[in-house]
């Protein structure tokens, strides 16, 4: 290879690495809110039996309080079981001025996740005068691959329902591979 071509290959590889690190998150799971209802307390867990991505960036839940006020809630993600390897935690403080459900977003710093592995989620209420609830909506596992459990007892508690109201974002893996491959192909044109 010529020196100019070597430089281009190095530049494209660096661009691929940079693009992979700064790419916008993909919506991996989006379970609809139509017909959702509040009523399941923060002590109920949920998990994704076959996580479709390679990173966890964001989890959005629709939440509401039993009493108006400011609440602090933590969401913990673990691998395989409710007491498995810690993947990450996100803590959010939310002022509720209405009892209507509102979207609460938990952000994670592009936590690496084993694609198609189990990822569990457990909520903790750290502050607030009442009890915090999250919206649920029974759904077909094919359209909403999330399982809600009775609590967060390891390994995966006991089944409560298929589906909740949730949006999960991260890197799908497929999109990053496609971006990298198309950038590399451009070097050889």
Secondary structure as UniProt FT lines:
FT   HELIX           3..22
FT   STRAND          26..31
FT   TURN            34..35
FT   STRAND          37..41
FT   TURN            42..43
FT   STRAND          46..48
FT   STRAND          55..65
FT   STRAND          69..79
FT   TURN            82..83
FT   STRAND          86..96
FT   STRAND          102..112
FT   TURN            115..116
FT   STRAND          119..127
FT   STRAND          132..136
FT   TURN            141..143
FT   STRAND          147..149
FT   TURN            154..156
FT   STRAND          159..162
FT   STRAND          166..170
FT   HELIX           174..187
//
